[in-house]
Amino acid sequence: MLVLWYFIFGLIFGVLSSMAVKDKGRDQTGWFFIGFLFGLFGLIGALIISDNKNEQLDETIIENETIFLECPNCNAKIERQTKYCGKCGISLKEFCFNCKTKNRIDAKYCGNCGKELYKLK
């Protein structure tokens, strides 16, 4: 009888954990099993885990296998390896494409939002 209750609560916490990570860009099947096995602790983990979608550049556009970004100054579509915007001429190697803040050329992370800066070659 105790095993049946554990199974029922495992299903409940598994479904709740899976639903909690649905909009966070995380694997729902994996979080179902975490919720099933760890119960309330799995659900708490699913609720507090960071949003995986925030770790990706929202401005990235892919067309015909070419990756484009938006210029932080004029919002023109530019190729990823471009060092200067073809429309406004601004240097792109110092800008954070996440929050559009100008950073030092030797900075690895944005001083405003903390995201890792894309390094141009």
C-alpha positions in Angstrom: 0.0 0.0 0.0 2.9 2.4 0.8 4.4 1.7 -2.6 1.1 2.7 -4.3 1.1 6.0 -2.4 4.7 6.7 -3.3 3.9 6.0 -7.0 0.8 8.3 -6.9 2.7 11.2 -5.3 5.7 10.5 -7.6 3.4 10.9 -10.6 1.9 14.1 -9.2 5.3 15.7 -8.5 6.7 14.5 -11.8 3.9 16.2 -13.7 4.1 19.4 -11.7 7.9 19.5 -12.2 7.5 18.9 -15.9 5.0 21.7 -16.2 7.2 24.1 -14.1 10.0 23.9 -16.7 7.9 23.9 -19.8 8.4 27.6 -20.5 12.0 27.7 -19.3 13.4 25.8 -22.3 14.3 22.8 -20.2 13.8 19.1 -20.9 10.3 18.2 -19.6 10.9 14.4 -19.6 14.0 14.7 -17.5 12.3 17.0 -15.0 9.3 14.6 -14.8 11.7 11.9 -13.6 13.4 14.2 -11.2 10.0 15.2 -9.8 9.0 11.6 -9.7 12.1 10.4 -7.8 12.7 13.4 -5.5 9.1 14.6 -4.9 8.8 18.0 -3.4 12.6 18.6 -3.7 12.4 18.0 -7.4 9.4 20.4 -7.8 11.3 23.1 -5.8 14.3 22.6 -8.1 12.1 22.9 -11.2 10.6 26.1 -9.8 13.9 27.8 -9.0 16.0 26.7 -12.0 17.1 29.5 -14.3 15.5 30.1 -17.7 17.5 28.4 -20.4 16.1 30.8 -23.0 17.8 33.7 -21.4 21.1 32.1 -22.1 20.6 32.4 -25.9 20.8 35.6 -28.0 17.3 36.8 -28.8 18.7 38.9 -31.7 20.2 35.9 -33.5 18.5 35.2 -36.9 19.4 32.3 -39.1 18.8 32.5 -42.8 20.2 29.9 -45.2 22.8 28.7 -42.7 24.2 32.3 -42.2 23.9 33.8 -38.7 22.8 37.4 -38.4 22.7 39.8 -35.5 21.1 43.2 -35.1 23.3 46.2 -34.8 22.9 47.6 -31.3 22.9 51.2 -32.7 20.6 51.1 -35.7 19.1 47.6 -35.6 20.3 46.8 -39.1 20.7 43.1 -39.9 24.4 42.2 -40.0 26.4 39.0 -40.5 27.9 37.6 -37.3 31.5 38.0 -38.3 31.1 41.7 -39.3 33.3 44.1 -37.3 31.5 47.3 -38.4 27.9 48.0 -39.2 27.4 48.6 -42.9 24.6 51.0 -42.3 25.8 53.2 -39.4 29.5 52.3 -39.3 29.7 51.7 -35.6 32.3 49.3 -34.3 30.5 46.1 -33.2 33.4 44.5 -31.3 32.6 46.5 -28.1 28.8 46.1 -28.0 26.8 43.6 -26.0 24.2 42.2 -28.3 22.0 41.3 -25.4 21.5 44.8 -23.8 23.2 47.0 -26.4 25.7 48.4 -23.9 29.2 49.5 -25.1 32.0 47.6 -23.3 35.7 47.7 -23.1 37.4 45.9 -26.0 39.1 43.5 -23.6 36.0 42.6 -21.6 34.8 39.0 -21.6 31.4 39.8 -20.0 29.1 42.7 -20.3 29.5 45.3 -17.5 25.7 46.0 -17.6 23.9 42.6 -17.9 26.7 40.1 -17.2 26.2 38.1 -20.4 29.3 36.7 -22.1 30.3 39.0 -25.0 30.5 37.6 -28.5 34.1 37.9 -29.7 34.6 38.8 -33.3 37.5 37.2 -35.1 
